[in-house]
Amino acid sequence: MDSARSDAYAGGFTADFTALKILVAGGFGVGKTTLIGAVSEIRPLSTEEVLTEAGRPVDHLDDAAAKTTTTVALDFGRITLGDDLALYLFGAPGQDRFWFLWDELAHGALGAVVLADTRRLQDCFPAVDYFERRHLPFVVAVNCFDGARAHTTAAITAALDLDPGTPVVLCDARDRASGKEVLIALVEHAGRPR
């Protein structure tokens, strides 16, 4: 899944150009911004803001103590796959108070990546429920944090009570190749007949 450089399109896109929208969702501090930054061919648009003392009661940092910023609107990245095709990546904020943005972000999406952290697996339940209720194809990508206990994909599928056929993949959100594998899994899953 090699991508062309964005400067190749300085003259603009053609009328035959197709952009596929992918939503990246999951709990607070799970690595959504990191994943988009790792795979995007352009410098990602990010709405990261510094965490404040006022947010401490609602932004639970139990397993993300080193986190100093949070997404307050969305993240955006792009991967160009050819002269006529690109993936647009939209990262949704993970906190409950920003869920009102999800409907707009998900509108017209090909599918979604639900990023999960096994130390806080319950944090991805709302995203899984959201996409299941809307019948939007999604994959669960388990971000394998350093020091986190390893689990099999079968155990994660069972713990999340996923619908049969919903892919679960292991990844490192910091690694471009790993992130691309997640996106390939999603595109393949979304392209399967339902």
C-alpha positions as CSV (number, residue, x, y, z in Angstrom):
1,M,0.0,0.0,0.0
2,D,2.5,2.6,-1.1
3,S,1.3,6.1,-1.2
4,A,2.3,8.9,-3.6
5,R,3.7,12.1,-2.4
6,S,1.1,14.9,-1.9
7,D,3.2,17.3,-4.0
8,A,2.5,15.2,-7.0
9,Y,-1.0,16.7,-7.0
10,A,0.0,20.4,-7.0
11,G,-2.2,20.9,-10.1
12,G,-5.3,19.5,-8.4
13,F,-7.2,16.3,-8.4
14,T,-9.1,15.1,-11.5
15,A,-12.9,14.6,-11.7
16,D,-12.2,10.9,-11.5
17,F,-10.6,11.2,-8.1
18,T,-12.1,9.1,-5.3
19,A,-11.5,9.9,-1.6
20,L,-12.4,7.2,0.9
21,K,-13.1,8.4,4.4
22,I,-12.0,6.3,7.4
23,L,-12.8,7.1,11.0
24,V,-10.3,6.3,13.7
25,A,-12.0,6.0,17.1
26,G,-11.4,4.6,20.6
27,G,-10.9,5.6,24.2
28,F,-9.0,8.5,25.6
29,G,-5.2,8.2,25.2
30,V,-5.3,5.0,23.2
31,G,-3.1,6.3,20.3
32,K,-5.5,7.6,17.7
33,T,-3.5,10.8,17.0
34,T,-0.3,8.7,17.0
35,L,-1.7,6.2,14.5
36,I,-2.8,9.0,12.1
37,G,0.5,10.8,12.4
38,A,2.4,7.6,11.7
39,V,0.6,6.7,8.4
40,S,-0.3,10.1,7.0
41,E,1.8,11.3,4.0
42,I,1.0,14.9,5.0
43,R,1.7,16.6,8.3
44,P,-1.6,15.7,10.1
45,L,-4.0,18.3,11.2
46,S,-4.3,17.9,14.9
47,T,-6.4,19.7,17.5
48,E,-4.3,18.6,20.5
49,E,-4.6,20.9,23.5
50,V,-2.7,20.7,26.8
51,L,-4.5,18.8,29.6
52,T,-5.4,21.1,32.4
53,E,-6.2,20.6,36.1
54,A,-9.9,21.4,35.3
55,G,-10.0,18.3,33.0
56,R,-8.5,16.0,35.6
57,P,-11.9,14.8,37.0
58,V,-13.1,13.8,33.5
59,D,-9.9,12.8,31.7
60,H,-8.9,9.6,33.5
61,L,-5.2,9.2,33.2
62,D,-4.9,5.9,35.2
63,D,-2.9,4.1,32.5
64,A,-1.9,7.1,30.5
65,A,-0.1,9.1,33.2
66,A,2.5,10.4,30.8
67,K,-0.2,11.9,28.5
68,T,0.0,15.8,28.5
69,T,-2.4,16.6,25.6
70,T,-5.8,15.6,24.3
71,T,-7.7,15.9,21.0
72,V,-10.5,18.4,21.3
73,A,-12.1,18.2,17.8
74,L,-10.5,15.8,15.4
75,D,-7.3,14.7,13.7
76,F,-6.9,14.5,9.9
77,G,-4.4,12.7,7.7
78,R,-4.2,11.5,4.1
79,I,-2.7,8.6,2.2
80,T,-2.7,8.9,-1.6
81,L,-2.9,5.5,-3.2
82,G,-2.7,6.6,-6.9
83,D,-3.6,9.3,-9.3
84,D,-7.3,8.7,-8.6
85,L,-7.6,7.4,-5.0
86,A,-6.8,8.6,-1.5
87,L,-7.7,7.6,2.0
88,Y,-8.8,10.5,4.3
89,L,-8.3,9.6,8.0
90,F,-10.4,11.3,10.6
91,G,-9.5,10.8,14.2
92,A,-12.4,11.2,16.7
93,P,-11.8,12.5,20.2
94,G,-12.1,9.8,22.8
95,Q,-13.8,11.6,25.7
96,D,-17.6,11.3,26.3
97,R,-18.0,15.1,26.2
98,F,-16.9,15.1,22.5
99,W,-19.1,12.3,21.2
100,F,-21.5,14.7,19.6
101,L,-18.9,15.1,16.9
102,W,-18.9,11.4,16.0
103,D,-22.1,11.5,13.8
104,E,-20.6,14.2,11.6
105,L,-17.2,12.5,11.4
106,A,-18.7,9.1,10.6
107,H,-21.0,10.5,7.9
108,G,-20.0,9.0,4.6
109,A,-17.2,6.8,6.0
110,L,-16.1,3.6,4.3
111,G,-15.5,2.2,7.7
112,A,-13.7,2.7,11.0
113,V,-10.7,1.6,13.1
114,V,-11.5,1.1,16.8
115,L,-8.2,1.5,18.5
116,A,-8.0,-0.4,21.8
117,D,-5.7,-0.7,24.8
118,T,-6.0,-4.0,26.6
119,R,-5.2,-2.3,29.9
120,R,-8.4,-0.3,29.5
121,L,-10.4,-2.5,27.1
122,Q,-13.7,-1.2,28.4
123,D,-12.8,2.3,27.0
124,C,-13.4,1.0,23.5
125,F,-16.9,-0.4,24.2
126,P,-18.7,2.8,23.2
127,A,-16.9,2.9,19.8
128,V,-17.7,-0.8,19.2
129,D,-21.3,-0.2,20.1
130,Y,-21.5,3.0,18.0
131,F,-20.3,1.3,14.8
132,E,-22.3,-1.9,15.3
133,R,-25.5,0.0,15.8
134,R,-24.8,2.0,12.6
135,H,-23.8,-1.1,10.6
136,L,-20.5,0.6,9.7
137,P,-17.7,-1.9,9.0
138,F,-14.9,-1.7,11.5
139,V,-11.8,-3.4,12.7
140,V,-10.5,-3.5,16.2
141,A,-6.8,-2.6,16.3
142,V,-5.1,-3.4,19.6
143,N,-2.3,-1.0,20.2
144,C,0.4,-3.1,21.8
145,F,1.8,-0.7,24.4
146,D,5.2,-1.5,26.0
147,G,4.7,-3.4,29.2
148,A,1.0,-4.3,28.5
149,R,0.0,-7.9,29.0
150,A,-0.3,-9.7,25.6
151,H,-3.7,-11.2,24.7
152,T,-4.7,-13.3,21.7
153,T,-7.0,-11.9,19.1
154,A,-9.5,-14.6,20.0
155,A,-9.5,-13.5,23.7
156,I,-10.0,-9.9,22.7
157,T,-12.9,-10.9,20.3
158,A,-14.6,-12.7,23.1
159,A,-14.0,-10.0,25.7
160,L,-15.5,-7.4,23.4
161,D,-18.4,-9.8,22.3
162,L,-17.8,-8.8,18.7
163,D,-20.1,-9.8,15.9
164,P,-18.7,-12.8,13.9
165,G,-16.3,-11.7,11.2
166,T,-15.2,-8.5,12.9
167,P,-11.4,-8.4,12.5
168,V,-9.1,-7.9,15.4
169,V,-5.5,-7.0,14.6
170,L,-2.5,-6.3,16.8
171,C,-0.6,-3.1,16.0
172,D,2.0,-0.5,17.1
173,A,0.3,2.8,16.4
174,R,3.8,4.5,16.3
175,D,4.9,2.3,13.4
176,R,3.9,3.3,9.8
177,A,4.0,-0.2,8.4
178,S,1.9,-1.5,11.3
179,G,-0.6,1.3,10.8
180,K,-0.9,0.5,7.1
181,E,-1.6,-3.2,7.9
182,V,-4.6,-2.0,10.1
183,L,-5.9,0.1,7.2
184,I,-5.5,-2.8,4.8
185,A,-7.5,-5.0,7.1
186,L,-10.2,-2.4,7.3
187,V,-10.5,-1.9,3.5
188,E,-10.5,-5.6,2.9
189,H,-13.2,-6.1,5.6
190,A,-15.3,-3.2,4.3
191,G,-15.1,-4.6,0.7
192,R,-16.6,-8.0,1.7
193,P,-20.2,-8.6,0.8
194,R,-22.5,-8.3,3.8
